[in-house]
Amino acid sequence: MLPSQALLPAVVFALAALGALASDTFLAAVYEHAVILPHPTQEPVPASDALALMNRNMDVLEGAIKEAAQQGARIIVTPEDGIYGWRFTRESIYPYLEDIPDPAVNWIPCTDPSRFGPTPVQERLSCMARNNSIYVVANIGDKKPCDSSDPSCPRDGRYHYNTDVVFDTQGKLVARYHKYNLFRSETQFDYPKEPEAVTFETPFGKFGIFTCFDILFYEPAVVLVSKMQVDTVLFPTAWMNVLPFLTAIEFHSAWAMGMGVNLLSANTHNITMAMTGDGLFTPEGPAAYHYDSDTEEGRLLLAELSVHPRLSHTYPPAVNWSLHATSIKTFPEENDTFSGNVRKDIFTFRELGHKNGNCTVCQGDLCCHLVYKMSNKRRDEVYVLGAFNGLHGSLIKYHWQICTLLKCPSTNLSTCGQPVETAQTRFEMFSLSGTFGTSHVFPEVLYSGVQLAPGEFEVLRDGRLKSKHGTSKPLVTATLFGRLYEKDQPHPLRISL
């Protein structure tokens, strides 16, 4: 029997572990990684060269993982493309891929690395998780052989999948997700035959996972939240910021609020490609976020999150996104509207010509209503109310319904809708609503310098996005971003079948 002095540390550790299990919060981390990229090539490099590059990136990630674990984080998310980058053809990516088995095989690569052939990347990620007692989320490439009996088998006899993996505190592979909605430049990868809804349980909540472009679609994003009832979504991404509505921090924060879950968003960092912006987002707003378009440095973020956000007393109530706007009996005249482009989408705009007012603009069956009061009406700044109701996208087309209070880049109205990051005008109040045909609406408020406005706005149950006490900083845009999923065009895989 051990002496009582020796038992004391064990008892303390056990009590601490029980306390952690019983806690209603947990510490989480995301890492925005400045990826070391391969030299562009059309031909495959030797496997040793590919592994050398991946190890250089994993050296950086390992440092972030150790630091997060030392600060008490239970889980860390690293970015999409964070281990090998994105400069690939289908042929040249092959040396970077590994065979990733189904997690049902109950495998710890750190202790059994050769069970599924050469898997040095999975082995190292597994050991990072095991050695630091932290869940590790990473994005790598999966390869699966196929043959002529499979009519959709590629000519080279294998499938390539953009893949997320999760290793638990023992280093066991507990989740594998194949990205379903590939971005237009991801020709090195194949679409999985069916969308996957990947979840796993931990002592600190139920998690789901998907990748980057997936967040804009019903499968898997809405399915995970609405049908699988996850508490937290893990989100490796390589997000290229697009103002005025799709910068990483504004849309990812809005999505977490609109869907009512935690979102752990880990972005790649490459300012030449406008990739930056990560954060830990909650139904109440951002717990921590970072946006840096000036330096080439990575960034580790940590924040304490609710284990079960739906059970929190601060959880937002359900919203009827069209209730207020549809109750308005008489809309102001719209004879002063004009059209403008936001990228390739044709919006209907109306200039806010006065310091305060009440106005409406419509496109199709979407009418957007705004009540506002500017703190100072500057002659050198123009704001508009805008509406868009239609399909967006190229290879994959999806249906947006957008109501937006938007700053134009100049006093020339033809510039309205073009990107702008800075402003000088503050608002004493604004209230924005729309006759949305969907319950999936995401509220965004973006301040000058691409800054969020946590705690400074609220969404009322009748669908109004409303400032609480005016804007503390100049406003770039306030937006209600709706997704009418049922009007989306079919997934490209469904079109090809």
C-alpha positions in Angstrom: 0.0 0.0 0.0 1.3 3.5 -0.9 1.9 5.9 2.0 -0.7 8.7 2.4 1.8 11.3 1.0 2.0 9.4 -2.2 -1.7 9.1 -2.5 -2.4 12.8 -2.2 -1.2 13.8 -5.7 -3.3 11.0 -7.3 -6.4 12.1 -5.3 -5.9 15.7 -6.4 -5.5 14.6 -10.0 -8.6 12.5 -9.9 -10.7 15.3 -8.3 -9.4 17.7 -11.0 -10.3 15.2 -13.7 -13.8 14.8 -12.3 -14.2 18.5 -12.0 -13.2 18.9 -15.7 -15.8 16.3 -16.7 -18.5 18.0 -14.7 -17.7 21.5 -16.0 -20.2 23.2 -18.3 -17.4 25.0 -20.2 -14.2 23.9 -21.9 -11.1 25.7 -23.3 -10.7 25.4 -27.0 -8.0 26.6 -29.5 -7.7 27.4 -33.2 -4.5 28.1 -35.1 -4.2 30.3 -38.1 -1.2 28.9 -40.0 1.1 30.6 -42.5 1.5 27.5 -44.6 4.9 26.7 -46.1 4.0 26.0 -49.8 5.6 23.5 -52.2 7.2 24.7 -55.4 4.5 24.6 -58.2 5.0 21.5 -60.4 2.9 19.5 -62.8 4.8 16.3 -61.9 4.8 14.4 -58.7 7.9 14.9 -56.4 9.6 12.0 -54.6 7.7 10.9 -51.5 10.6 11.9 -49.3 10.4 15.5 -50.6 6.7 15.6 -50.0 7.1 14.3 -46.4 9.9 16.8 -45.8 7.6 19.7 -46.7 4.8 18.3 -44.6 7.1 17.8 -41.6 8.2 21.5 -41.9 4.5 22.5 -41.6 3.9 20.0 -38.8 6.8 21.4 -36.9 5.0 24.7 -36.7 1.7 23.1 -35.9 3.3 21.0 -33.2 4.5 24.2 -31.5 1.0 25.6 -31.5 -0.5 22.3 -30.2 2.0 22.2 -27.3 1.3 25.8 -26.4 -2.5 25.3 -26.5 -2.2 22.2 -24.3 0.0 23.9 -21.8 -2.6 26.7 -21.5 -5.3 24.0 -20.8 -7.0 23.7 -24.1 -8.9 20.4 -24.6 -9.1 20.6 -28.4 -7.3 22.5 -31.2 -8.3 23.0 -34.8 -5.7 23.6 -37.5 -6.5 24.9 -41.0 -7.5 23.3 -44.3 -4.4 22.8 -46.5 -2.3 23.4 -43.4 0.1 20.6 -43.9 0.9 20.8 -47.6 -0.7 23.9 -49.2 -2.7 24.0 -52.4 -0.4 24.3 -55.4 -1.3 21.0 -57.0 -2.6 19.1 -60.0 -4.2 15.8 -59.6 -0.9 14.1 -60.5 1.3 16.2 -58.3 -0.6 15.9 -55.1 -0.4 12.1 -55.0 2.9 11.8 -52.9 1.2 13.9 -50.2 -1.8 11.5 -49.7 -2.2 8.7 -47.2 -4.8 5.9 -46.8 -7.0 7.1 -44.0 -9.1 4.2 -42.6 -12.6 4.4 -41.1 -12.3 5.4 -37.4 -14.3 2.3 -36.5 -11.1 0.3 -36.8 -10.1 1.6 -33.4 -6.6 2.7 -34.4 -3.8 4.7 -32.6 -1.3 5.5 -35.3 1.3 6.7 -32.7 1.6 3.2 -31.2 0.7 1.1 -34.3 2.0 3.2 -37.3 2.3 0.4 -39.9 -1.1 -1.2 -39.5 -2.5 0.5 -42.7 0.7 0.9 -44.7 3.0 4.0 -44.6 1.2 6.7 -42.7 3.9 9.0 -41.3 1.6 12.1 -41.2 -1.2 10.3 -39.3 1.4 8.8 -37.0 2.9 12.2 -36.2 -0.5 13.9 -35.7 -1.6 11.0 -33.4 1.6 11.4 -31.3 1.0 15.2 -31.1 -2.4 14.5 -29.6 -1.2 11.6 -27.3 1.9 13.4 -26.0 0.0 16.6 -25.2 -3.3 15.0 -24.0 -5.4 17.2 -26.4 -7.8 16.5 -29.3 -6.1 17.5 -32.5 -8.0 18.4 -35.7 -6.1 18.5 -39.0 -6.7 18.5 -42.8 -4.8 16.0 -45.0 -5.4 14.1 -48.2 -7.0 10.6 -48.4 -6.4 8.1 -51.2 -8.6 5.1 -52.0 -8.0 2.6 -54.8 -10.9 1.7 -57.2 -11.2 -0.4 -60.3 -13.2 -0.7 -63.5 -16.1 -2.4 -61.7 -16.8 1.1 -60.3 -18.3 3.2 -63.1 -17.2 6.5 -61.4 -13.6 5.3 -60.8 -11.1 7.9 -62.1 -8.8 6.9 -64.9 -5.8 6.7 -62.6 -7.6 4.0 -60.5 -7.9 5.9 -57.3 -10.0 8.5 -55.4 -8.5 11.6 -53.9 -10.4 13.2 -51.0 -9.9 16.5 -49.2 -10.1 15.1 -45.6 -10.3 16.2 -42.0 -9.1 13.9 -39.3 -9.5 14.1 -35.5 -7.3 12.3 -32.9 -8.3 12.1 -29.2 -6.1 12.5 -26.2 -4.8 9.0 -26.5 -3.9 9.6 -30.2 -6.8 7.4 -31.5 -8.4 8.3 -34.8 -12.0 9.2 -33.8 -13.3 11.1 -36.9 -12.7 11.3 -40.6 -14.6 13.6 -42.9 -14.4 13.8 -46.8 -15.2 17.3 -48.1 -18.4 17.2 -50.1 -18.6 20.8 -51.6 -15.3 21.3 -53.4 -14.3 24.8 -54.4 -13.9 25.4 -58.1 -10.0 25.2 -58.0 -9.9 21.9 -56.2 -9.5 19.7 -59.3 -6.9 17.6 -57.5 -9.7 16.0 -55.4 -12.8 13.9 -56.0 -16.3 14.4 -54.7 -17.3 11.7 -52.2 -20.3 9.7 -53.5 -22.5 10.7 -50.7 -22.4 13.6 -48.2 -21.1 12.6 -44.8 -22.5 13.8 -41.4 -19.6 13.1 -39.1 -20.0 13.5 -35.4 -18.2 12.3 -32.3 -18.7 12.5 -28.5 -16.3 13.9 -26.0 -16.4 14.5 -22.2 -17.0 18.2 -23.2 -19.8 18.0 -25.8 -20.9 16.6 -29.1 -18.8 17.7 -32.1 -19.4 17.8 -35.8 -16.9 18.6 -38.6 -16.8 19.9 -42.1 -14.5 21.9 -44.3 -14.4 25.5 -45.7 -16.9 25.8 -48.7 -19.2 23.2 -47.0 -20.4 25.9 -44.6 -22.6 27.5 -47.3 -24.6 24.3 -48.0 -27.4 22.3 -46.5 -25.4 19.1 -46.6 -23.4 18.8 -44.4 -23.7 22.1 -42.5 -27.4 22.3 -41.7 -27.7 18.6 -41.3 -25.1 18.4 -38.6 -26.7 21.2 -36.5 -30.4 20.6 -37.1 -30.6 16.8 -37.4 -27.5 15.6 -35.6 -27.8 18.2 -32.8 -24.1 18.9 -32.4 -22.9 21.4 -29.8 -19.7 22.5 -31.6 -18.6 22.5 -35.2 -14.9 22.0 -36.1 -14.1 24.0 -39.2 -10.7 23.8 -41.0 -10.8 26.4 -43.8 -8.7 28.1 -46.4 -11.0 31.1 -46.7 -10.3 33.9 -49.2 -11.9 37.0 -47.9 -14.5 38.7 -50.1 -16.0 42.0 -49.0 -18.7 43.0 -48.3 -20.4 39.9 -46.9 -17.9 37.0 -47.1 -14.9 37.9 -45.0 -14.0 35.0 -42.8 -14.7 36.5 -39.4 -18.0 38.2 -40.3 -19.6 35.3 -42.0 -18.3 32.6 -39.7 -19.4 34.6 -36.6 -22.8 35.2 -38.3 -23.2 31.5 -39.1 -22.5 30.5 -35.5 -25.1 33.0 -34.3 -27.7 32.0 -37.0 -27.3 28.2 -36.4 -27.0 28.5 -32.6 -23.8 26.5 -32.1 -20.1 27.0 -31.3 -17.9 27.2 -34.4 -14.1 26.6 -34.2 -12.8 28.3 -37.3 -9.1 27.8 -38.2 -8.0 29.6 -41.3 -4.8 29.4 -43.4 -2.8 32.7 -43.5 -1.6 34.0 -46.8 -2.1 37.7 -47.4 -1.3 37.6 -51.1 -4.4 35.4 -51.5 -6.4 37.4 -49.0 -6.5 34.4 -46.6 -6.8 35.5 -43.0 -9.4 35.5 -40.2 -10.1 32.8 -37.7 -11.9 32.6 -34.4 -13.9 30.8 -31.8 -17.5 31.8 -32.4 -20.6 31.2 -30.2 -24.4 31.7 -30.6 -23.9 35.0 -28.7 -21.1 36.3 -30.8 -17.3 35.9 -31.1 -15.5 34.6 -28.0 -12.2 35.4 -29.7 -11.2 36.3 -33.3 -8.2 37.5 -35.3 -7.9 39.3 -38.6 -4.5 40.3 -39.9 -3.9 41.4 -43.5 -0.6 43.0 -42.9 1.9 40.4 -41.6 2.9 36.9 -42.6 2.6 35.4 -39.1 0.4 32.7 -37.7 -1.7 33.1 -34.6 -3.0 30.9 -31.8 -6.3 31.8 -30.3 -7.9 30.3 -27.2 -11.3 30.8 -25.6 -13.6 29.2 -23.0 -16.8 27.9 -24.6 -20.1 26.4 -23.3 -20.1 22.6 -23.5 -23.9 22.6 -24.3 -24.7 26.1 -25.7 -28.4 25.2 -26.2 -28.7 24.8 -22.4 -27.1 28.1 -21.6 -29.3 30.8 -20.0 -27.9 33.3 -22.6 -28.9 31.1 -25.6 -30.7 33.3 -28.1 -34.4 32.7 -28.6 -35.9 31.4 -31.8 -36.4 34.1 -34.5 -39.1 34.5 -37.1 -36.9 36.2 -39.7 -39.8 37.7 -41.8 -42.3 38.7 -39.0 -41.5 42.4 -38.7 -40.9 43.1 -42.4 -44.1 41.4 -43.5 -46.1 43.3 -40.9 -45.3 46.6 -42.6 -48.5 47.7 -44.4 -47.2 50.5 -46.6 -43.7 50.7 -48.1 -42.2 54.0 -49.1 -42.0 54.7 -52.9 -39.1 53.0 -54.7 -38.7 55.2 -57.7 -35.2 56.2 -56.8 -33.7 52.7 -56.8 -30.8 51.6 -59.0 -28.8 48.5 -59.8 -25.3 47.7 -58.8 -22.9 44.7 -58.8 -21.6 42.8 -55.8 -19.1 40.8 -57.7 -21.4 39.2 -60.4 -24.7 39.5 -58.4 -27.0 42.3 -59.5 -28.4 44.1 -56.3 -31.2 46.6 -56.1 -29.9 49.6 -54.2 -31.4 52.8 -52.7 -29.3 55.6 -51.4 -29.7 56.9 -47.9 -30.0 60.5 -48.8 -30.8 61.9 -45.4 -29.3 61.8 -41.9 -32.2 59.6 -40.7 -35.0 57.9 -42.4 -37.2 54.9 -43.0 -36.9 53.1 -46.4 -37.5 49.9 -48.3 -36.0 48.2 -51.3 -37.3 45.1 -53.0 -36.1 42.5 -55.4 -38.5 39.8 -56.4 -40.4 38.7 -53.3 -37.7 39.9 -51.0 -38.3 43.4 -49.5 -35.7 44.9 -47.1 -36.7 47.5 -44.6 -34.4 49.9 -42.8 -34.9 52.5 -40.0 -31.7 54.5 -39.3 -30.2 57.6 -37.8 -26.6 58.6 -38.6 -24.5 60.4 -36.0 -23.0 62.6 -38.7 -24.0 62.7 -42.3 -20.8 63.1 -44.2 -20.8 64.5 -47.7 -17.9 62.3 -48.8 -19.5 59.0 -47.7 -22.5 57.3 -49.3 -24.6 54.5 -47.8 -27.2 52.4 -49.5 -29.9 49.9 -48.6 -29.6 46.8 -50.9 -31.5 43.7 -51.7 -30.5 40.5 -53.6 -32.7 37.5 -54.2 -31.2 34.9 -56.6 -28.6 32.3 -57.5 -24.9 33.0 -56.8 -21.8 31.0 -57.8 -20.3 29.3 -60.9 -19.7 25.5 -60.7 -22.0 25.1 -57.7 -24.9 27.6 -57.7 -26.7 28.4 -54.5 -29.5 30.8 -53.6 -29.0 33.9 -51.5 -31.5 36.3 -50.0 -29.6 39.4 -48.7 -30.7 42.6 -47.0 -27.8 45.0 -46.4 -27.0 48.5 -45.1 -23.8 49.1 -47.1 -21.1 51.8 -47.4 -20.1 52.6 -51.0 -16.4 53.1 -51.8 -17.0 56.6 -53.1 -19.8 59.1 -53.8 -20.1 57.7 -57.3 -23.1 55.4 -57.0 -21.7 53.1 -59.7 -19.1 51.9 -57.1 -21.7 50.7 -54.6 -21.2 47.0 -53.9 -17.4 47.1 -54.6 -15.1 46.1 -51.7 -14.5 48.8 -49.0 -12.8 48.3 -45.6 -12.8 51.7 -44.0 -15.5 54.2 -43.1 -15.9 57.4 -41.0 -19.7 57.4 -40.3 -21.2 56.2 -37.1 -24.9 55.4 -36.6 -27.0 56.4 -33.6 -29.3 53.5 -34.5 -30.2 51.1 -37.2 -32.9 48.4 -37.5 -32.8 46.1 -40.6 -35.3 43.4 -41.5 -36.5 41.5 -44.6 -39.4 39.4 -45.9 -37.2 36.3 -45.9 -38.5 33.0 -47.3 -36.1 31.0 -45.1 -35.4 30.3 -41.4 -31.7 30.2 -42.1 -30.5 33.8 -41.9 -27.1 35.0 -40.6 -26.7 38.4 -39.0 -23.5 40.4 -39.8 -22.2 43.7 -38.6 -18.8 44.8 -39.8 -17.0 47.9 -38.6 -14.2 50.0 -40.3 -11.0 48.1 -40.5 -12.7 44.7 -40.8 -13.7 44.6 -37.1 -16.7 42.8 -35.6 -19.1 44.4 -33.2 -19.6 41.9 -30.4 -22.3 42.9 -27.9 -23.3 46.0 -29.9 -26.2 44.6 -31.8 -29.1 42.2 -31.2 -31.5 40.1 -33.2 -35.1 40.5 -32.0 -37.6 37.6 -32.2 -39.5 39.3 -35.0 -36.4 39.3 -37.3 -34.9 42.7 -36.8 -31.1 43.2 -36.7 -30.9 46.2 -34.4 -28.1 48.2 -32.9 -28.2 48.4 -29.1 -26.8 51.8 -28.3 -25.5 53.1 -31.6 -22.2 52.0 -33.3 -19.0 52.6 -31.3 -17.0 52.6 -34.6 -17.8 53.6 -38.1 -20.0 51.1 -40.0 -19.0 49.3 -43.2 -22.0 47.0 -43.4 -24.9 45.6 -41.5 -26.3 42.5 -43.3 -28.9 39.8 -43.0 -27.5 37.0 -45.1 -30.2 34.4 -45.9 -29.8 31.0 -47.6 -32.8 29.5 -49.4 -31.3 26.0 -49.6 -34.4 24.4 -51.4 -33.8 26.7 -54.4 -30.1 25.6 -54.9 -29.1 23.9 -58.1 -28.1 20.2 -57.8 -24.7 19.3 -56.5 -22.2 18.7 -59.4 -22.0 15.0 -58.6 -25.7 14.7 -58.9 -25.7 16.5 -62.3 -23.0 14.1 -63.6 -24.8 10.9 -62.6 
